[in-house]
């Protein structure tokens, strides 16, 4: 049991260090961390809605709305209303693609080098293991916390 607790603590520390690295990179690049995240998501050149980004990347809708508004004002993003949905999609403009690339080229290079080095040492099973662990965590949190009627109030 102690070994499992220590492994979980190490994993959480690693996740927190990764979050901090992206935060520090954003600051060094002269942008807010949520702005960097927005350009990161949109750099795949697919249309994404604010709702989708908020849910998948865990950014509060109000925060994301502020960042999107700033990007639209700078001409980096345009909003489109596809088909019959009310939800607008975000698309990088040509100016936005250039700006995003200027921010993300070094981030992508660092990520790719780090992952290549890691996979050489630990094989591609590492990624599958992380995905399986995340799925199991979601199942167990659902069972132990989210589906429970009564939980301690914390007071």
Secondary structure, 3 states (H helix, E strand, C coil): CHHHHHHHHHHHHHHHHHHHHHHHHHHHHCCCHHHHHHHHHHCCCCCEEHHHHHHHHCCCHHHHHHHHHHHHHCCCEEEECCCCCCCCEEEECHHHHHHHHHHHHHHHHHHHHHHHHHHHHHCCHHHHHHHHHHHHHHHHHHHHHHCCCCCCCCC
